[in-house]
């Protein structure tokens, strides 16, 4: 079976109260496509608990990571993004991925991380309707679609959109490798 992301490393941020499906579905699909998914939290080795009780252990801490070591960045939704955007290393890394035009995928409330990194201006994005105003105030054009790909940023609304959202991220990562 051909694995389009074989040999690529993707960074995924985690913190408490991530949306369980929005974390695990993309991580598993990325791994199925051949990517090595490195999960980064504030503490390496810590087990973080999703909104519905599903655990996920951080492989590494965000401290000291560099976007150059990864092909793309994944930010899950839930309440974790409101915590993640308060960490300077998370914002620094998000800005590095953006400056390098490496694929960045975010779903539901995860747009908060991109807003705090100040990288939304001029992009068309989607999200949960709950942060529509936040994205628009950050300079994004918000649309109500299951997935939006604008240059190197992939955005999705909510768990039912995960199949289309994750496929778009996998396809963008594969296209950027070519």
C-alpha positions in Angstrom: 0.0 0.0 0.0 1.3 3.4 -0.9 1.8 5.8 2.0 1.9 9.4 0.6 3.4 10.8 3.8 6.0 8.2 4.4 9.1 9.8 6.0 7.3 13.1 7.0 7.0 14.4 10.5 3.9 16.3 11.6 3.7 18.2 14.9 0.5 18.1 16.8 -0.2 20.4 19.8 -2.0 19.0 22.9 -3.3 20.4 26.2 -6.1 19.5 28.6 -9.6 19.3 27.3 -8.8 18.8 23.6 -11.8 17.6 21.6 -11.2 13.8 21.6 -12.3 13.0 18.0 -10.6 16.2 16.6 -7.3 15.0 18.1 -7.4 11.3 17.5 -9.0 11.0 14.1 -6.4 13.2 12.3 -3.5 11.7 14.3 -4.6 8.2 13.3 -5.2 9.1 9.6 -1.9 10.9 9.4 -0.1 7.8 10.8 -2.0 5.6 8.3 -0.7 7.8 5.5 2.8 7.2 6.8 3.5 10.3 8.7 5.3 10.3 12.1 3.0 12.4 14.4 4.9 14.0 17.2 2.6 15.2 20.0 3.8 18.3 21.9 2.5 19.6 25.2 3.7 21.9 27.9 5.2 18.8 29.6 6.9 15.9 27.8 5.6 12.6 28.9 2.5 14.0 30.5 -0.9 12.4 29.8 -3.5 15.0 28.8 -7.2 14.2 29.0 -9.7 15.1 26.3 -13.1 16.7 26.9 -14.7 13.2 26.9 -12.0 11.4 28.9 -9.8 10.0 26.2 -6.1 10.3 27.1 -3.1 11.3 25.0 0.5 11.4 26.1 2.8 14.2 24.9 5.9 12.8 23.2 7.8 16.1 23.7 7.5 19.6 25.2 7.0 22.5 22.9 10.2 24.1 24.4 13.1 23.9 22.0 11.2 22.6 19.0 11.7 24.2 15.6 9.3 24.1 12.6 12.2 23.2 10.3 12.1 19.7 11.9 8.5 19.1 10.7 6.5 19.0 7.4 3.3 20.4 9.0 1.4 21.5 12.1 -1.9 20.2 13.5 -3.9 22.1 16.1 -7.0 20.3 17.5 -10.1 21.9 18.8 -11.9 21.6 22.1 -11.0 23.9 25.0 -7.2 23.1 24.5 -6.7 25.9 22.0 -7.6 28.5 24.6 -4.8 27.2 26.8 -2.3 26.6 24.0 -2.5 30.2 22.7 -1.1 31.3 26.1 2.2 29.5 25.6 5.0 31.6 23.9 6.6 28.5 22.3 3.3 27.5 20.7 2.9 31.0 19.2 6.6 31.0 18.1 6.2 27.6 16.4 2.9 28.5 14.7 4.5 31.7 13.3 7.5 29.6 12.1 5.3 27.2 10.2 3.4 30.1 8.7 6.5 32.0 7.6 7.8 28.8 6.0 4.4 28.3 4.3 4.3 24.7 5.7 0.8 23.2 6.0 -1.1 24.2 9.2 -4.4 22.5 9.9 -6.9 23.7 12.6 -10.4 22.7 13.4 -13.3 24.0 15.5 -11.9 26.3 18.2 -8.2 25.8 17.2 -8.4 29.0 15.1 -7.7 30.7 18.5 -4.1 29.6 18.3 -3.7 31.1 14.8 -5.5 34.3 15.9 -3.1 34.7 18.8 -0.1 34.1 16.5 -1.5 36.9 14.3 -1.4 34.9 11.1 -5.1 35.0 10.0 -5.2 38.3 8.1 -6.0 37.8 4.4 -6.9 34.1 4.7 -10.3 32.5 4.1 -11.1 30.1 6.9 -13.8 28.1 8.6 -14.3 27.1 12.2 -17.0 26.4 14.7 -19.5 29.4 14.3 -18.6 30.2 18.0 -15.3 31.8 16.9 -16.5 33.3 13.6 -16.3 36.9 15.0 -12.8 36.2 16.4 -11.5 35.1 13.1 -13.1 38.0 11.2 -11.7 40.4 13.8 -8.3 38.9 13.2 -8.6 39.7 9.4 -9.8 36.4 8.1 -12.8 35.9 5.7 -15.0 33.3 7.5 -17.1 30.8 5.5 -19.4 28.1 6.6 -17.9 25.0 4.8 -16.7 21.6 6.0 -13.2 22.3 5.0 -11.3 25.3 3.5 -7.8 25.2 2.1 -6.3 28.7 1.5 -2.7 28.4 0.5 -0.9 26.5 3.3 -3.7 26.7 5.9 -6.5 24.0 6.2 -9.4 24.7 8.4 -12.5 22.7 9.4 -15.7 23.3 11.5 -16.4 20.4 13.8 -16.2 16.6 14.2 -18.6 15.6 11.4 -16.3 17.4 9.0 -13.2 15.4 10.0 -13.1 13.0 7.0 -13.0 15.9 4.4 -10.8 18.1 6.7 -8.2 15.4 7.4 -8.1 14.3 3.7 -7.4 17.9 2.7 -4.5 18.1 5.2 -3.0 14.8 4.0 -3.3 15.9 0.4 -1.7 19.3 1.1 1.2 17.7 3.0 1.7 15.3 0.1 1.6 18.1 -2.5 4.1 20.2 -0.5 6.5 17.3 -0.5 6.5 17.1 -4.3 
